[in-house]
Each structure stands twice: as structure tokens, then as C-alpha cells.
Amino acid sequence: KTLQSISLLYTLLKTSIPSNTLTTAKRVIIVCPCSLVKNWDNEINKWIANGGPTNTPTGIVPPRVMALAECDKATIEKNLDSFCRTNIYSILIAS
């Protein structure tokens, strides 16, 4: 199920359902239990962020992931602000 979800996320972030130039989704938020945040981060990095599909056309940049788990309030607020105000990260994983 995780790989199916990651495949869908990647497809929505990198392709356009209507045939225009904009992608279907610009950013994705994954909400899961705290104990699974690192799992999601590892799986996304394994399948798309670091390794990525081997047949990816050149010029397609893999999405960057921000994972928030077991942080203090100030760190969470700072990271959420960074996610909202910049386009550095495409995927936010939070509990």
C-alpha cells in the first residue's frame, strides 16, 4: 500500500492530468502516526527522492521531503513556516 501511495504522489507531482504544462499537484502533505513518519521518509527516499525511477527523463528533479516527528514546538513551527513559505520541499510528512 505504501508503494502504491508513493507512486500516486510521484505521478501527481510530476505529471499533468489535463494536458497543460502545470502539474496536477504542487505539494503533498502526508499525515500519519508519529511512529510511521520515519518509515514514510525512508520509503519515499528509497523509491523516488534519492534513488528514483531509473527511467526518469533528464531534467525531472526528484521531490524533496521534509519529515516532522518528535520535535519541539519551536522547531515544528519553524519547519512548517519554511514548508509554507518556500518551494524547497514538495512533500511534508507530519504526525
Secondary structure, DSSP 4 states (H G I P E B T S, - for coil): -HHHHHHHHHHHHH--SSSSSS-S-S-EEEE--GGGHHHHHHHHIIIIISS--TTPPTT-PPPPEEEE-S--HHHHHHHHHHHHH-SS-SEEEE-
